[in-house]
Amino acid sequence: MRTTLRIALAVVTLALPAQAHHSFAAEYDANAFLTLTGVVTKVEWTNPHAYVYIDVTDEAGKVTNWAFEGYPPNTLKRTGFARDLLKSGDVISITGYRARFSPNRAAGRQLTLADGRKVFLGPTA
Protein backbone atom coordinates (compact mmCIF):
# COMPACT_ATOMS: atom_id res chain seq x y z
CA MET A 1 0.00 0.00 0.00
CA ARG A 2 2.77 2.44 0.90
CA THR A 3 4.58 1.77 -2.36
CA THR A 4 1.40 2.32 -4.38
CA LEU A 5 0.74 5.60 -2.55
CA ARG A 6 4.30 6.80 -3.12
CA ILE A 7 4.10 6.00 -6.82
CA ALA A 8 0.74 7.77 -7.12
CA LEU A 9 2.10 10.87 -5.36
CA ALA A 10 5.20 10.87 -7.55
CA VAL A 11 3.11 10.67 -10.72
CA VAL A 12 0.85 13.53 -9.60
CA THR A 13 3.81 15.66 -8.51
CA LEU A 14 5.62 15.17 -11.81
CA ALA A 15 2.50 15.78 -13.89
CA LEU A 16 1.52 19.10 -12.28
CA PRO A 17 4.33 21.25 -13.69
CA ALA A 18 3.81 19.79 -17.16
CA GLN A 19 0.13 20.67 -17.09
CA ALA A 20 0.75 24.17 -15.81
CA HIS A 21 3.36 25.10 -18.40
CA HIS A 22 2.55 26.06 -21.97
CA SER A 23 4.11 25.74 -25.39
CA PHE A 24 5.61 28.87 -26.96
CA ALA A 25 3.95 28.08 -30.29
CA ALA A 26 0.56 27.67 -28.63
CA GLU A 27 0.75 31.10 -26.97
CA TYR A 28 2.93 33.25 -29.24
CA ASP A 29 3.53 33.83 -32.96
CA ALA A 30 7.22 33.44 -33.87
CA ASN A 31 6.52 35.40 -37.09
CA ALA A 32 5.00 38.40 -35.29
CA PHE A 33 8.17 40.02 -33.96
CA LEU A 34 7.70 43.50 -32.50
CA THR A 35 9.69 46.30 -30.93
CA LEU A 36 8.04 48.77 -28.58
CA THR A 37 9.27 51.70 -26.50
CA GLY A 38 7.45 52.65 -23.35
CA VAL A 39 7.44 53.46 -19.68
CA VAL A 40 7.76 50.62 -17.15
CA THR A 41 4.63 50.41 -14.99
CA LYS A 42 5.28 47.17 -13.15
CA VAL A 43 7.69 44.24 -12.89
CA GLU A 44 6.41 40.93 -11.49
CA TRP A 45 8.99 38.43 -10.25
CA THR A 46 6.65 35.46 -10.15
CA ASN A 47 6.99 31.80 -11.09
CA PRO A 48 6.84 30.29 -13.57
CA HIS A 49 7.65 33.49 -15.53
CA ALA A 50 8.51 37.07 -14.72
CA TYR A 51 6.53 39.85 -16.41
CA VAL A 52 7.45 43.40 -17.44
CA TYR A 53 4.59 45.82 -18.07
CA ILE A 54 5.04 49.02 -20.09
CA ASP A 55 2.79 51.87 -21.17
CA VAL A 56 3.15 52.53 -24.90
CA THR A 57 1.84 55.78 -26.39
CA ASP A 58 0.83 55.71 -30.05
CA GLU A 59 0.91 58.58 -32.56
CA ALA A 60 -2.61 59.68 -31.55
CA GLY A 61 -1.61 59.90 -27.88
CA LYS A 62 -3.49 56.76 -26.81
CA VAL A 63 -1.70 54.85 -24.04
CA THR A 64 -1.82 51.05 -24.04
CA ASN A 65 -0.34 48.83 -21.34
CA TRP A 66 1.63 45.84 -22.68
CA ALA A 67 2.66 42.72 -20.76
CA PHE A 68 5.90 40.95 -21.72
CA GLU A 69 6.47 37.45 -20.39
CA GLY A 70 10.07 36.51 -19.64
CA TYR A 71 12.27 33.84 -18.15
CA PRO A 72 11.60 32.56 -14.62
CA PRO A 73 13.00 34.88 -11.91
CA ASN A 74 15.83 32.48 -11.04
CA THR A 75 16.99 32.35 -14.66
CA LEU A 76 16.89 36.14 -14.94
CA LYS A 77 18.96 36.47 -11.78
CA ARG A 78 21.53 33.94 -13.02
CA THR A 79 21.89 35.77 -16.35
CA GLY A 80 22.56 39.12 -14.66
CA PHE A 81 19.06 40.62 -14.73
CA ALA A 82 19.00 42.00 -11.19
CA ARG A 83 15.68 42.34 -9.39
CA ASP A 84 16.18 46.11 -9.07
CA LEU A 85 17.29 46.62 -12.70
CA LEU A 86 13.90 48.06 -13.73
CA LYS A 87 11.80 50.54 -11.82
CA SER A 88 8.42 52.06 -12.51
CA GLY A 89 8.95 55.15 -14.65
CA ASP A 90 12.01 53.83 -16.53
CA VAL A 91 11.81 54.25 -20.31
CA ILE A 92 12.85 51.09 -22.16
CA SER A 93 12.69 49.58 -25.61
CA ILE A 94 11.68 45.93 -25.72
CA THR A 95 11.48 43.27 -28.39
CA GLY A 96 9.34 40.18 -28.41
CA TYR A 97 6.79 38.00 -30.12
CA ARG A 98 3.12 38.96 -30.14
CA ALA A 99 0.64 36.68 -28.38
CA ARG A 100 -1.74 34.79 -30.63
CA PHE A 101 -4.95 35.35 -28.68
CA SER A 102 -4.28 38.13 -26.15
CA PRO A 103 -3.99 41.71 -27.32
CA ASN A 104 -1.17 43.78 -25.80
CA ARG A 105 0.74 40.72 -24.62
CA ALA A 106 4.01 39.29 -25.89
CA ALA A 107 6.86 36.93 -25.10
CA GLY A 108 9.73 39.25 -24.24
CA ARG A 109 13.10 38.73 -25.88
CA GLN A 110 15.47 41.63 -25.22
CA LEU A 111 15.15 45.01 -23.61
CA THR A 112 17.29 48.08 -24.03
CA LEU A 113 17.72 50.36 -21.03
CA ALA A 114 17.94 54.15 -21.20
CA ASP A 115 21.76 53.97 -20.92
CA GLY A 116 21.93 51.64 -23.95
CA ARG A 117 22.60 48.40 -22.09
CA LYS A 118 20.81 45.37 -23.47
CA VAL A 119 19.57 42.47 -21.35
CA PHE A 120 17.66 39.36 -22.25
CA LEU A 121 14.19 38.90 -20.85
CA GLY A 122 13.45 35.64 -22.67
CA PRO A 123 14.54 33.16 -25.31
CA THR A 124 14.31 33.33 -29.06
CA ALA A 125 11.17 31.91 -30.61
Secondary structure, 3 states (H helix, E strand, C coil): CHHHHHHHHHHHHHHHHHHHCCCHHHHEEEEEEEEEEEEEEEEECCCCCCEEEEEEECCCCCEEEEEEECCCHHHHHHCCCCCCCCCCCCEEEEEEEEECCCCCEEEEEEEECCCCCEEECCCCC
